[in-house]
Amino acid sequence: MIGVLVSGSGSNLQALLDAGLPVVAVASSHEDVRALDRAEAAGVPARVFPLADPADRSGRDTAMADWLAGHGVTLVVCAGFMQLLGPAFLGRFPDRVLNVHPALLPAFPGAHAVEDALAAGVSVTGASVHLVDEGIDTGEVIRQEIVPVLPGDTAETLHRRIQVVEHRLLPAVVRELIAA
Ligand code: GRF
């Protein structure tokens, strides 16, 4: 049973739903994001867990982990979730929290991976699915796929092509993990 963490548009959540994977709960860091509409449209329970007090990350993490576990979640997928998770969350799902990142990690971690790859002038970048630890995109890489940088690419055009890959890669890895 999969729980998905989101913060924004939720196109990767949609890819998991469209793949028919057992998404049973969606937790968002923010209200009024498109990902919540997607969860509602799919009939999946969703709830917002704002980080109201950054000093109390463990309180937010515990509440979110409790809620997901209460829905039977055994695998957590961060799909555009833009906040760090601490031990109060990760300790509840050991080696069972994944993230999808728009670069070939360990290159270009962080929130501006596509812009950073363009600024570095690389000829290829890509998408990575990796385990989440307490660092910023530092967990073990499970699978990656290359995406070429094309002449004239902007962050927007490049990110769009990376997301096409993400939407295939992420459901494939999740399907394998839940079958294992
Ligand atoms: C994805 O490109 C993902 O790699 C990055 O944030 C983006 C989220 O997009 N972490 P979406 O919310 O799934 O549409």
Boltz pocket constraint, residues with backbone or C-beta under 6 A from the ligand:
constraints:
  - pocket:
      binder: B
      contacts: [[A, 7], [A, 8], [A, 9], [A, 10], [A, 11], [A, 12], [A, 13], [A, 35], [A, 79], [A, 80], [A, 81], [A, 100], [A, 101], [A, 102], [A, 159], [A, 163], [A, 166]]
      max_distance: 6.0
